Amino acid sequence: MITKALMIIIGYSTGMAIAAGVFAFIAAIGIVPRMAQRSQTTKYIRLYEDMILLGGLFGTTAMFVDYRLPQIPILAGGLALAIGVFVGVLAVALTEVLNVIPILMRRSRITKGLSWLLLSFALGKVLGSLVYFCVDGFYVL
């Protein structure tokens, strides 16, 4: 009994430490203010931060609780879209913070077509994800 209680305390503590690190990382690269500034919705920053926190809590509890969505395909599509937008925004913010795009442009001497380059990256990611999840042999449980 004491061993189980100790394991629960250790698991909870390490989970909180990891979650704090993830949220600190998100705050450090400045996703929320940057996206609010670009979309001209700075008055909703508090709402954005609350939604990120709730999403983190939901994602964490989803590992332990077997949530089931109703059999409505639009809900699954909406959830997939929200997850994709979050991952995309995180990736773009990280590349912007690390100045990857200006370095890539300078080294490859690309002067035109940056939007096409970024679109091809995004479409390649989407195509790779579709192949991974839809083609037998790529998806491993």
Protein Blocks (a to p, Z undefined) as FASTA:
>chain_A
ZZmmmmmmmmmmmmmmmmmmmmmmmmmnommmmmmmmnopaklmmmmmmmmmmmmmmmmm
mmmpccdddfbfklmmmmmmmmmmmmmmmmmmmmmmnommmmmmmmnopaghklmmmmmm
mmmmmmmmmmmmmpghjacZZ
